[in-house]
Amino acid sequence: MIINLKTLPKGHSDVAQHVVLSDEQRQQGGLKEPVACSAAIDVLQWQIHLSITYACSVELECSRCCRIFSMPLRGTFRVILQDANSPHAECGEEDVDFYFSWEDAEVDTRGALYDEIITAMPLMPLCSPSCKGIQAPHAQQSTAATTGLQEECDPRWEALKKLKQRKS
Ligand SMILES: [Zn+2]
């Protein structure tokens, strides 16, 4: 989300935003549409705390059948912004996601949203839990038959076969 510091009220506020990520992020993340976000924002003395809920759909390649399918993703995460001019941190430095200055017009937290979406994606995406993988035309045949089919189809096997025949 992009937090407008000039219009941000002190204390608690709620903001909804359709977040458009960069072209590169959209491509790599398989995101066709903007990400619907809503945030609960708390402005403290030196920090801004955000609790961001997002919902989007991502295009993934099924790890079994290699088909492209779209999967809904949603989640909530926290972002802590720290005033770069503060004399002390209100929490450990490691908890701070972004630094800002009240002189800035806005704080861009889209990097955190992108990271969150990427880590929420399954490592082995499946188009459906019962996906049977790539279906060969003769999938019903035995393994031996399938291997035979490969030998017929794959030109590399063809070359190897010729080589073997020549040797014998
Ligand atoms: Zn599949």
Boltz pocket constraint, residues with backbone or C-beta under 6 A from the ligand:
constraints:
  - pocket:
      binder: B
      contacts: [[A, 62], [A, 63], [A, 64], [A, 65], [A, 66], [A, 67], [A, 126], [A, 127], [A, 128], [A, 131], [A, 132], [A, 133]]
      max_distance: 6.0
